[in-house]
Amino acid sequence: MNPYEVLGVSENASDEEIKKAYRELVKKYHPDKYVNNPLADLAAEKIKEINLAYDTITNKEQAPQALTTHTNLHTITVMRILQM
């Protein structure tokens, strides 16, 4: 997985461009938009991929720990939303 491709930015993108792309994708695939939707599982997987890509780019030194923690917290959040 190329995190830059996931976010749709070049490897030379500025921090601001990366943040903007991340925010747009999170808005598009946020689990709240897919409640009671057959695409909810797909959106949840996509948001995980987006979060992983953003964390990889922004926290290169701390990526392994940050990604594990973030992914686990996000998975719990998504599961709670889907159970509502």
C-alpha positions in Angstrom: 0.0 0.0 0.0 1.3 3.4 -1.0 -0.1 5.8 1.6 0.3 8.7 -0.8 -1.8 6.9 -3.5 -4.5 6.1 -0.9 -4.8 9.8 0.0 -4.6 10.8 -3.7 -1.5 13.1 -3.2 2.0 13.1 -4.6 5.0 12.1 -2.5 6.0 15.8 -2.7 2.7 17.0 -1.3 2.9 19.6 1.5 1.6 18.9 5.0 -1.4 21.1 4.2 -2.2 19.2 1.0 -2.0 15.9 2.8 -4.2 17.1 5.6 -6.8 18.5 3.2 -6.9 15.2 1.2 -7.3 13.3 4.4 -10.1 15.4 5.7 -12.0 15.2 2.4 -11.7 11.4 2.3 -12.7 11.0 6.0 -15.8 13.1 5.3 -16.6 11.0 2.2 -16.3 7.6 4.0 -17.2 8.4 7.6 -19.2 5.6 9.2 -22.0 8.0 10.2 -22.8 8.4 6.5 -23.2 4.7 6.1 -25.5 3.7 9.0 -28.1 1.1 7.8 -26.4 1.1 4.4 -25.2 -2.1 2.6 -21.9 -0.3 1.9 -21.1 0.2 5.6 -18.5 -2.6 5.7 -16.8 -1.3 2.6 -16.8 2.3 4.0 -15.4 1.0 7.3 -12.5 -0.7 5.5 -11.8 2.3 3.4 -11.7 4.6 6.5 -9.2 2.2 8.1 -7.0 2.4 5.0 -7.3 6.2 4.9 -6.3 6.5 8.6 -3.5 4.0 8.2 -2.1 6.0 5.2 -2.4 9.3 7.0 -0.7 8.0 10.2 2.0 6.4 8.1 2.8 9.7 6.4 2.5 12.0 9.4 4.2 9.7 12.0 6.9 7.9 10.2 9.1 7.4 13.3 6.2 6.3 15.5 4.1 4.6 12.8 4.0 1.0 14.1 2.8 2.0 17.6 0.5 4.8 16.4 -1.1 2.7 13.7 -1.9 -0.2 16.0 -3.4 2.1 18.6 -5.3 4.2 16.1 -6.6 1.2 14.2 -7.8 -0.6 17.3 -9.6 2.6 18.6 -11.2 3.2 15.2 -12.4 -0.4 14.9 -14.1 -0.1 18.3 -15.7 3.2 17.3 -17.0 1.8 14.1 -18.3 -1.3 15.8 -20.2 0.8 18.3 -21.7 2.9 15.6 -22.8 -0.1 13.6 -24.5 -1.6 16.6 -26.6 1.4 17.2 
